[in-house]
Amino acid sequence: MKNSREIDDNTVLIVNAVPLNNGDAALVFALYKKLTELNFNVKIATFQYDKVKKLYPAYQFVPDILDHKILKTRYTQSGIFKVMVLPILFVLSSSFIRSAYIIGAPGGYINSYYGFFGKIYLYMLAKLFQKKTIIYSQSIGPFNKKDKKIFKFFSRFIDFILVRDEKSLRYCENLLSNAQFKRCIIKSKDAAFLLNPLPIRKRSNKRIAISVREWKYDNRSSEDYSKLIRSIVMFFIGNGYAVDFLSTCQGINGYVDDSITANNIVAPLLKDYNDQINIIQDYNNLNEFVYKIKDYDFVIGTRLHMCILAMQNGIPAFNISYEFKGKECYSYLDLSDFSIDYNSNSEFAIDQLKKFISFYNVEKNMKFTSEKIAQVNHFMQEQLKLVMSSEN
């Protein structure tokens, strides 16, 4: 019988997970399912354990040590305190100690917007305890001066860093030494493409879904973005469509809620177009969310995973890119014309939307998109097999 502290060679722990919004849920569960299919015993170390476990009882969750209550008081927020306490929490957690693989959840948290010291420090601890360490399908950067040094130092303890776009790859190449870069950086794609796709299909329900999000970084204008969204709404209403505001991130108390942003943006339109505009406010878990989006003719997504989940389920999706990850994703799908900037001119946006609708009125173009997504899905599955079987 194995000792409770002995490493289990077949056990994977996905760390730094917060699968509350459906974008993060899609990323984490796609990886979980594919690793399980590869016969790994997989657990997810999640923040807000009680809430997440209640939403998704079928998955194996454990509390993430970074979410431990001892780290949450105003006296324990310093990096020095984390450096001292996290090794103790790591050793005391049987899930962290016994796992052979520590894999960072897919997403986009390794930048200076969110802060990542504790998350990347875990990989040093894992390596000291002889784990295989992987950061899976991330966008990397941008970093401030301090965070550049942190990333450069701790990357030496990570066996593989899979970046999900070309810009992140180049960013890491410029930041790391040549040997360090070649040792651990691998170009991947978005982890949500691990989900098995359905073919793109034409629908004629005359209803679209729009997801919005607030973005305060990169000198973006919220006012210009609001004008852009209102122009898109009026374009579709003018063409006989009803518009639902629906997001991968809404309806959870104490968490970011895009329905509030939607209401703020379209409030000037509701008096005259209340029958054509519907702001959905309730929460749906991932399965409920996927079921809901399948009836829309099109999805217009500011959140990238609104777009990816739509396309994975046969719905054409047009992207409004607030970070480079959206444009990069649409580039490798050969759909660059259908990803516009967060502060794009309204006239340009409408021109691109007309092209988008025209494109998906042609059956061969629906087939083209389906084939591209299937290719990416195959690539992601094969790459995951190689990474999990490779020795660094």
C-alpha positions in Angstrom: 0.0 0.0 0.0 1.2 3.5 -0.9 2.2 5.8 1.9 -0.1 8.9 2.0 2.9 11.1 1.2 4.5 8.9 -1.5 4.5 10.3 -5.1 1.9 8.6 -7.3 3.6 8.5 -10.8 0.2 8.6 -12.6 -1.3 11.6 -10.7 -1.7 15.0 -12.1 -2.7 18.1 -10.2 -4.0 21.0 -12.2 -3.3 24.1 -10.0 -4.4 27.8 -10.0 -7.9 26.9 -11.3 -10.9 29.1 -10.8 -13.6 27.5 -13.0 -16.4 29.9 -12.0 -16.8 31.7 -15.3 -17.5 29.4 -18.2 -14.4 30.5 -20.1 -12.1 29.2 -17.3 -14.4 26.2 -16.8 -14.0 25.2 -20.5 -10.2 25.5 -20.3 -9.8 23.6 -17.1 -12.3 20.8 -17.8 -11.0 20.3 -21.4 -7.6 19.6 -20.0 -9.0 17.5 -17.2 -11.0 15.3 -19.6 -8.1 14.8 -22.1 -5.6 13.9 -19.3 -8.2 11.4 -17.9 -8.5 9.9 -21.4 -4.8 9.4 -21.3 -5.2 7.4 -18.2 -3.9 9.9 -15.7 -5.5 10.3 -12.3 -6.4 14.0 -12.4 -7.3 16.4 -9.6 -8.0 20.1 -9.8 -6.6 22.5 -7.1 -9.2 25.3 -7.2 -9.8 28.6 -5.5 -13.2 29.0 -3.9 -13.4 25.2 -3.4 -16.8 25.0 -1.7 -18.5 27.1 -4.4 -16.8 25.3 -7.3 -17.4 21.8 -5.9 -21.1 22.5 -5.5 -21.3 23.7 -9.2 -19.4 20.7 -10.6 -19.7 17.7 -8.2 -18.5 15.2 -10.8 -14.9 16.4 -10.8 -12.1 15.7 -8.4 -11.4 19.0 -6.7 -9.0 19.9 -3.8 -8.5 23.4 -2.3 -5.6 25.3 -3.9 -3.1 26.2 -1.2 -2.8 29.7 -2.6 -6.4 30.2 -1.5 -5.7 29.2 2.1 -7.3 31.4 4.7 -3.9 32.1 6.3 -2.9 34.0 3.2 -5.9 36.3 3.2 -5.5 38.6 6.1 -4.2 42.0 5.7 -1.1 41.0 7.7 -0.1 38.2 5.3 -0.2 39.7 1.8 3.5 40.3 1.4 5.7 38.2 -0.9 8.0 37.4 2.0 5.2 35.9 4.0 4.2 33.7 1.1 7.7 32.6 0.6 7.8 31.3 4.2 4.3 29.8 4.4 3.7 28.2 1.0 6.3 25.5 1.5 4.6 24.4 4.7 1.2 24.4 3.0 2.7 22.5 0.1 4.1 19.8 2.4 0.9 19.5 4.4 -1.3 19.0 1.3 -1.3 15.3 0.3 -2.6 16.2 -3.1 0.3 18.5 -3.8 3.0 16.2 -2.3 1.7 13.0 -4.0 1.2 14.3 -7.5 3.9 13.5 -10.0 2.8 16.4 -12.3 2.0 19.9 -11.3 0.3 21.7 -14.2 -0.8 25.3 -14.2 -4.4 25.7 -15.4 -4.8 27.2 -18.9 -5.7 30.8 -19.3 -4.0 34.2 -19.2 -2.9 35.0 -15.6 0.9 35.3 -16.2 1.1 39.1 -16.6 1.5 42.2 -14.5 -2.3 43.0 -14.7 -3.2 40.2 -12.2 0.0 39.5 -10.3 1.4 36.0 -10.4 4.3 35.7 -7.9 2.6 33.1 -5.7 1.4 31.1 -8.7 4.8 30.8 -10.3 6.6 30.3 -6.9 4.7 27.0 -6.6 6.6 25.6 -9.5 9.9 26.0 -7.6 8.4 24.2 -4.7 7.1 21.5 -7.0 10.5 21.0 -8.6 12.2 20.8 -5.2 9.9 17.9 -4.5 10.8 16.3 -7.9 7.6 17.0 -9.7 7.3 17.5 -13.4 6.2 21.1 -13.8 4.1 22.4 -16.7 2.4 25.7 -17.4 -0.3 24.8 -20.0 -1.6 27.0 -22.8 -1.0 30.5 -21.4 -0.7 33.9 -22.8 2.5 35.4 -21.3 3.0 39.1 -20.5 3.1 42.0 -20.5 5.4 42.4 -17.5 6.6 45.4 -15.6 10.3 45.6 -14.8 10.0 43.7 -11.5 7.8 40.9 -13.0 10.3 40.4 -15.8 12.9 39.4 -13.2 10.4 37.2 -11.4 9.4 35.3 -14.5 13.0 34.9 -15.7 14.1 33.5 -12.4 11.3 31.1 -11.8 11.1 29.8 -15.4 14.2 27.7 -14.6 12.0 25.5 -12.4 9.4 24.8 -15.1 9.9 21.9 -17.4 7.5 23.2 -20.1 5.7 26.4 -20.7 3.1 26.1 -23.4 2.2 29.5 -24.8 -1.0 29.8 -26.8 0.0 32.5 -29.3 2.9 33.8 -31.4 3.2 37.0 -29.5 3.7 35.2 -26.2 6.3 33.0 -27.9 8.3 36.1 -29.1 7.9 37.8 -25.8 9.4 34.9 -24.0 12.2 34.6 -26.6 13.2 38.2 -26.0 13.0 37.9 -22.2 14.8 34.6 -21.6 18.3 33.4 -22.5 18.5 31.4 -25.7 19.2 28.1 -23.8 16.4 28.8 -21.3 13.9 29.6 -24.1 14.8 26.5 -26.1 14.6 24.3 -23.1 11.1 25.0 -21.9 9.0 27.2 -24.3 6.6 25.4 -26.7 4.1 27.1 -28.9 0.6 25.7 -28.5 -3.0 27.0 -29.0 -5.9 27.8 -26.7 -6.8 24.8 -24.5 -10.5 25.1 -25.1 -9.8 23.5 -28.5 -9.2 20.3 -26.7 -13.0 20.0 -26.5 -14.4 17.9 -29.3 -16.0 20.2 -31.9 -19.3 20.1 -33.8 -19.5 21.3 -37.4 -20.4 24.9 -38.1 -24.1 25.1 -39.2 -26.3 27.8 -40.5 -29.3 28.8 -38.4 -32.1 31.2 -39.1 -33.6 32.0 -35.8 -33.0 35.8 -36.2 -31.3 35.9 -32.8 -27.7 36.7 -31.9 -25.8 36.7 -28.6 -23.3 39.4 -27.6 -20.8 39.1 -24.8 -19.2 42.3 -23.4 -16.5 42.9 -20.9 -14.9 45.9 -19.2 -11.2 46.4 -19.9 -9.3 49.2 -18.2 -5.8 48.4 -19.4 -3.7 49.3 -22.4 -5.1 52.8 -22.6 -8.4 51.6 -24.0 -11.5 53.8 -24.0 -14.6 52.5 -22.4 -16.6 55.2 -24.1 -15.4 54.2 -27.5 -16.1 50.5 -26.7 -19.7 51.4 -25.6 -20.3 53.2 -28.9 -19.0 50.2 -30.8 -21.3 47.8 -29.0 -24.3 50.1 -29.5 -23.6 50.4 -33.2 -23.4 46.6 -33.5 -26.7 46.2 -31.6 -28.4 48.7 -33.9 -27.0 47.0 -37.0 -28.5 43.7 -36.0 -31.8 45.2 -34.9 -32.0 47.0 -38.2 -31.6 43.7 -40.0 -34.4 42.0 -38.1 -32.5 40.3 -35.3 -33.2 40.1 -31.6 -30.1 40.7 -29.4 -29.4 38.8 -26.2 -26.5 39.9 -24.0 -25.0 36.7 -22.7 -21.5 36.1 -21.3 -19.3 33.3 -20.0 -18.9 35.5 -16.9 -22.1 36.5 -15.2 -24.5 35.8 -12.4 -22.1 34.8 -9.6 -22.4 36.9 -6.4 -19.1 38.6 -5.6 -17.6 37.8 -9.0 -17.2 39.8 -12.2 -20.6 40.1 -13.9 -20.7 41.2 -17.6 -24.4 41.7 -17.5 -23.8 44.8 -15.4 -21.5 46.1 -18.1 -24.0 45.3 -20.8 -26.8 47.1 -19.0 -24.6 50.2 -18.6 -23.7 50.2 -22.3 -27.2 49.7 -23.8 -29.2 51.7 -21.2 -29.7 54.5 -23.8 -31.3 52.0 -26.2 -33.7 50.2 -23.9 -36.4 52.7 -23.9 -36.9 52.4 -27.7 -35.8 48.8 -28.3 -36.7 47.0 -25.1 -38.5 44.2 -27.1 -35.4 43.5 -29.2 -32.8 43.7 -26.5 -32.6 41.1 -23.7 -29.9 41.2 -21.0 -29.5 37.8 -19.5 -28.4 38.0 -15.9 -28.7 34.5 -14.4 -25.8 32.1 -14.0 -25.5 28.9 -16.1 -22.8 26.3 -15.5 -20.8 25.2 -18.5 -23.2 22.5 -19.7 -26.2 24.8 -19.3 -24.3 27.6 -21.1 -23.3 25.4 -24.1 -26.9 24.2 -24.4 -28.1 27.8 -24.4 -25.8 29.2 -27.1 -26.6 26.5 -29.6 -29.8 28.2 -30.8 -28.2 31.5 -31.8 -27.5 32.4 -35.5 -24.3 34.2 -34.5 -22.2 35.1 -31.5 -20.4 38.4 -31.1 -17.8 37.8 -28.3 -15.6 40.2 -26.5 -14.6 37.4 -24.2 -12.6 35.0 -26.4 -14.0 31.9 -24.9 -17.5 33.0 -25.7 -16.3 32.8 -29.3 -14.5 29.6 -29.0 -17.3 27.8 -27.2 -19.7 29.0 -29.9 -17.5 27.8 -32.7 -16.8 24.5 -30.9 -20.6 24.0 -30.8 -21.3 24.9 -34.5 -22.1 28.6 -34.1 -20.2 31.2 -36.2 -18.5 33.8 -33.9 -17.2 37.3 -34.4 -14.5 38.5 -32.0 -13.9 41.9 -30.4 -10.3 41.6 -29.2 -9.3 43.5 -26.0 -6.0 41.6 -25.7 -3.8 40.1 -28.3 -5.0 36.6 -27.6 -8.2 37.1 -29.6 -6.5 38.3 -32.7 -3.8 35.6 -32.4 -6.5 32.9 -32.1 -8.4 34.1 -35.1 -5.2 34.3 -37.1 -4.3 30.6 -36.7 -7.9 29.8 -37.6 -7.5 31.8 -40.8 -10.4 34.1 -39.7 -8.4 37.3 -39.1 -11.0 39.5 -40.8 -13.5 38.5 -38.1 -11.5 39.7 -35.1 -11.6 43.5 -34.6 -10.0 45.7 -31.9 -11.8 46.7 -28.7 -11.7 50.3 -29.8 -12.4 49.8 -33.5 -14.2 52.4 -35.5 -17.9 51.6 -35.8 -18.1 51.9 -39.6 -15.2 49.5 -39.9 -16.8 47.1 -37.5 -20.1 47.1 -39.4 -18.2 46.5 -42.7 -16.5 43.5 -41.1 -19.8 42.2 -39.7 -21.3 42.3 -43.2 -18.4 40.2 -44.5 -18.8 37.8 -41.6 -22.5 37.2 -42.3 -21.9 36.9 -46.0 -19.0 34.4 -45.4 -21.2 32.1 -43.3 -24.0 32.2 -45.8 -21.8 30.0 -48.0 -21.7 26.3 -47.2 -18.1 25.8 -48.2 -17.0 28.5 -45.7 -18.8 26.8 -42.9 -17.0 23.6 -43.9 -13.7 25.5 -44.0 -14.1 26.8 -40.4 -15.1 23.3 -39.2 -12.1 21.8 -40.8 -9.7 24.4 -39.3 -11.2 23.8 -35.8 -10.9 20.0 -36.2 -7.2 20.5 -37.2 -6.5 22.6 -34.1 -8.3 20.0 -31.9 -6.2 17.2 -33.4 -3.0 19.3 -32.9 -3.8 20.0 -29.3 -4.6 16.4 -28.4 -1.4 15.1 -30.1 0.7 17.8 -28.5 -0.6 17.0 -25.0 0.3 13.4 -25.5 3.9 14.4 -26.4 4.3 16.8 -23.5 3.0 14.3 -21.0 5.3 11.6 -22.2 8.4 13.8 -22.7 11.4 14.1 -20.5 12.9 17.6 -20.4 
